[in-house]
Amino acid sequence: MESIYLSASIWLFLALLSAVIAYHLRLSIALIEICVGVIAGYITNKYLGANVLDGNEEWVKFLAGSGAIFLTFLAGAELDPTIIKAKFREVMIVGTIGFLSPFIGCALFAYFILGWDLQASLLCGIALSTTSMAVVYAVMLETGLNMTEYGKGILGACFVNDIGTVLALGIVFAPFTYKTIVFIVASVLFLGSFPYITNVLTKIYGNRTAAIRTKWISFSLFVLATLALWSENEPVLPAYLTGMVLAEFCQRNHLWLRRLRTLTVGFLTPFYFLRAGTFISVPALLSAPIIVLALLFAKVISKIFGLYPVIAKFREKANEKWYYTLLMSTGLTFGTISALFGYSHNIITKEQYSFIVIAVIGSAVIPTAIASYLFTPTHLLTKKRVFSETTQELAEE
């Protein structure tokens, strides 16, 4: 146990350091945690040994996975059903184009320019078609844009984009078995009754038993995650759907949602973002930087060419259009998951896997940094954000 506590101390020190750096650079904490993870992973692997900051330890994988699940749930809970219905056309069009343009562009680039075989090229297109719900939500959470109709529209488009990625991965590669049918049916039945059960538990026990809502939500998310993994699907997908069906409940329980957000951002998600950074192989990047940069360029350019003209139909101000487009150009969770799926099933080689993952993580860093530094639409925010005593802790996030 001593080694686990020591390792946890190192991870949390890096999280603390990331928060300080993010404050002074005025950048997203998620972005800084990824970059700190890259540097820390390289230094520890080279000078202190791979076991010092091992992202493959089971407890680290669990906390990181839990962070992704809870952050995705919170992102779904932020999707105001009224706004999504009002912006349904925008969300569907932007999300669909956001998936199709990089999927087609990157697959063709890998096949004709890099000379990869058809399956590897399709896998590359799927992995680079994603947008990162976790990164986008974390970025907008810090600015307060997640509370605006503009931000909620971006989150809705990200969801549609990632749904396209998940469906493409399943249709093209993943086995469709009886487990898939069981997962779909069970999820539909559970999510159909989920808001009702949550409201009943809250009404009877909400103000009498310690944190029963958090315990109930946690139980539900892990049950659905288990079912998803059993059926060879991604556990963050049901987490997002769970947040969506509970969006109205969350709007009525602001204080509870803020407490859950503090737990997630303050403790769980640093493991997720730092761990993602440690997986970047600096030697691999240095050995073939042209391929990595080419893949990153192919993703971002195909996203921009596909999305900017479409987003221009819905937003007038230049910074709103560019901020929207660049955040939709990010990638992390589903991109790395798709790449790992391809490598595990011998669809792509280890070298191809490294190139794709580094390009995916690069897409989480570069477009986010440009959007945050140059195009944040501050005019959509209130001029002065006042924190009450009960929410003062959120100012640190």
N, C-alpha and C positions, 0 to 999 in steps of 0.2 A: 504493500500500500504506500510505502514511503516514496517509491519511484513515481507512482501515479500522482501523488500530491505535488511532488517536485515538478513533474511535467506539466500539470495543470497550472502551477504558478508561472511557468515560463510562457505558456499560451496566454494567460490572462495579463501578464506583464506586457506582452506584445499588443494585446487589445487596448490596454491603458495607453501605451506609447502611441498607438494609432490614433486614439481619440485626441491626444495632445497635438499631434502633427496635423490632423484634420482641422482642428480649431484654428491653428495659425495659418494654414494654407487656404482655409475657407473652401475645402473640398469635402466630398461625401466621405463619411467614415467607412462605408463599404469599399469604396475605391482605395482608400489608404490602407485598409486591412489587407486587401489583396496584394498591394505593392510591398507592404511590410512582410507579408508571408513569403513573397518571392525572395527578398533579400535575406531574411532569417533562415529560410530553407537552404539557400545556397551556402551561407556561412557555416551553419551547423553541420551540413553534410560534408563540407570540405575540411573543416578544422576540428569538429567535435564528435563527428560520427552520426550516422543516419538515425540512431535510436533516440537522440536528444529531442528531436522535434518530428516524431514519426506520426504522420497523418493517417496511417493505416492501422493504428492501434484501435481496438474495438470500441473502447470508451470514447475516443476522439471521434470516430466515425458516427457513433450514436448521437453524441452531442451536436455534431455538425449536421447530421441528417435531421435531427429534431429542430435545429435552428431553421433549416430550409422549410420544413413542414409548417412550423408555427408562423414563420414570416410569410409564407404563401397563403396560409389561412387568413392572416391579418390583411394581406393585399386583397383577397376576395371579399373580406368583410367591409372594406372601404368602397366597394362598388355599390353606390347608391342605386337601387333598382329604378327609381324615378328618372334619374339622369341617364342611366343606360338605355331605358326605353325611349327617352327623348332623343338620345344620340345613337340609336340603334343602327341607322344607316351608316353614319360615320365610323362607328366601331367595327362593323362587319366589313366595310370596304377597305379601311386602312389595315385592319388585322389580316385580311385575306391577301392583299397586295404585299404586306410586310412579310408574309410567309412565301408566297409564290416567286417574287422577284429574286431573292437571294438563293432560293432552292434551285431554280432553273439556272441562274447565272453561275453559281459556284459549281454545280454539277457539270455544266458545260465546260467551265474553266478547268476543272480537274481532269476531265476526260480528254479534251482536245489540246490543252496547253501543257498540263503536267504529265499526260500520258497514262493516267491511272485507268484500271479496268472499270467496267460499267458499274459493278456493285460498289466498289470503293468510291467511285464518283458520286453515285446516288447517296451513299452514306455521308460523304462530305457535304453535299448539298443540304441534306437534312440537318446535320449538325450545325451548319453555318446559317441556317434559315431562322434560327431561334431569336427571340428577344429575352432578356433576363428580367423576369418579374421581380425577383429578389432585389436586384440592383436598382431597377427603376423605382420600386416602392421605397427602398431605403433612401434613395436620393430625394425623392419628393417628400418623404416623411420629415426630413431635416428642414426643407424650405417651407413646408406647410402647403405645398401645391396639391398634396393628396386630398385636401379638404375642399378643393375647388372643382367646378364642373370640368375645367380644362384637364386637370390632373386625373380625375376619375375617367374621363374619356380616353386618356392615354393608357390607363390600367386596363380598361375594357378592350382596347385594341391589342394590347400585349397578350391578354388572355386568348383572344381569337387567334393571334399569331401562333402561340404555343400549342393551342389545340390542333392547329394544322400540322405542326411538327410531330406531335404525338400520334396523330392519325396516320401521317405518312410513314413514320417508323413502324407502326403496327401493320399497315397494309403492305408495305414493301418487304419488311424483314421479319417482324416478330411473329411467332406462331400463334395462330388463332385456334384455340382449343376449347374444350368444355370449361376450363378454368376461366377463360376470358368471359364466357357467357355467365358463369356464376358470379364473377366480379361485377359485371355490369348490372345484373338483376339485383344482387344483394346491395350494391351501392344505391341504386334507384330507390329500393324499398326503404333503406336506412335513411337516406337524405330526405325522402318524402315525409317521414314522421319526425325528423330531427328537430325542426323548429318547434313543433308542438310539445315534444318531450322537454326541450330546453326551457320553454315558457312555463310548463307545469312545475319542473324542478325549481325554477327561480321563484315562482309564486309561493311555493310551499316552504322551501328551504333557503332561498337566496339570501335572506337577511338574518338567518338564524344559525346556519352551519358554516364553518370556516371554508371559504373559497370553493363552495360546491360547484359553481359554474366553471371555474378553471379546471377542476378535477374531471367534470363531465366532458368538457371540450377536449382535454388531453386524452382521456380514455377513448373518445370517439375517433380522434385523429390517429391514434396508434392502432386501433382496430382496423380502420380503413387502410392504413399504411401496410399492415400485415397482410390484409387481403389482396392489396395491389401487388406486393412483392411475391406473394404465393402464385398469382396469376401472371407473373413476369411483366408487370406494368410498373409505372413510376409512382411512388407514394405521394409526391407533391400534387399530383393531379386531383385525387379526391380531396386533398386538403384545400385546394383552391375552390372546389365546388362546395365544400362544407362552409367556407367563409361566405360564399355567394348566397347560399340559401339562408344563412343566418345574418345577413346584412341588416335587415330591419331591426332585429333584436339588438344587434350591436349599436345601432344608432340610438336606441332607447337606454342603453347601459354604457354611457360614455366613460364613467370612472372605472368600471371594470375593464373595459377595453384598453384604457390607458395603462392600467396595472399590468395587464397581460403583455402589452407592447414593451413596457419597461423590462420585464423579465426576458422577453425575446431578444430585444436589441442590446440589453445590458449584459446578458450572459450567454445566450445560445448562438446568436448569429456571428459573433467574433470567431468562434470555432469554424463555422462554415466558410467565411470569407478568407480567414488566415490559412486554413487548410487548402483551399483552392489555390492560393498563391504558392504554397510550398510544392505543389505538383508541377510547377513550371520548371523545366530543365534548362538551366542557363547554358550548359555545354551544347545541348541540342539546338538551342536558339542560335548560338554562335557558329555552329557547324553548317547550318543551312538557313541563314536569316532571310535569304531572298524568297524561298518557298513560303516561309511563315508570313512575311510581309505581303507576298502576292496573294495568299489566301485571305489575309485580313483586308487587303485592298479590295479584293473581289467581293467580299461580303458587304463592306461598308458602301462601296460605290454602287453595287446592285440595289442595296436598300435605298440609297439616296435617289437614284434615278427612278426607282419604282414608286417611292413614297412621297417625295417632295411635291411633285405635281398634283398628287391626290390630296395631300394634306392642305395644299394651297387652296383647294376648293372649300375647305371648312374653316381655315384660319386666315386672317388678313395680315397681321403684323409679322414682319420678317423673323423676329426673335422667337415668336411662338411657333412658326413653321419649322425653323431650324432646330429648336429645342425638342419639339415633338419627333422630328425625323431622326435626330441623333440618339435620343433615348430608345427609339424603336430599333436602332442599329446595334444595341448592346446584345450581349449573349453571355451565358454562364451555365446555369443549372441544366437545362435541357440539352444544351450543346455538348457539355462534358459527358452527360449521361448517354447521349446518342453515340458519341465517339467511343466511350467505354463499351457500349453494347456491340459496336462494330468490331472492336478489338477482341472482345471476349468470344465472339462468334466467328473469328477468323475472316471477317469481311475486309478488314484493313490490317496492314502490318503495324508493328510497334513503331516504326519510323513515321508512318502516315498518321498514326494515332497521336504521336508527339506534336507533329506539325499542326494538326487540327485543333488539339487542346490548347496549344499556345496561341493560335489565332483566335480561338473562342475567348480565352481569357483576355487577350489583347483587345478584343472588341468590347469587353466590359470596362476596360480602363480608358482607352483613347477617346471614343465618342462621348463617354460620360464626362471626362475632364474638359473637353472642348465645350460641351453643352453647359456645364456648370460655370466655367470661367467666362464664356462669351455670350451665351444666349438665354440665361435664366430669365423668364418673364416676370420680373419682380412687380410689374404694374398690376398683376392679377392678385397680388397678396395685399392684405391690410398693411397699412404703413407702420403700425406698431403692434407687435404681438405681446400681449400681456399675459403672464402666467400667474395663476392663483397659487396659494400655498400647496394645495394638493397636487398640482401639476408642475411645480417648480423643477422637480427632478427630470422632467422631460426636456428641459432646456439643454441638458447635458448631452442629449442624444443627437 
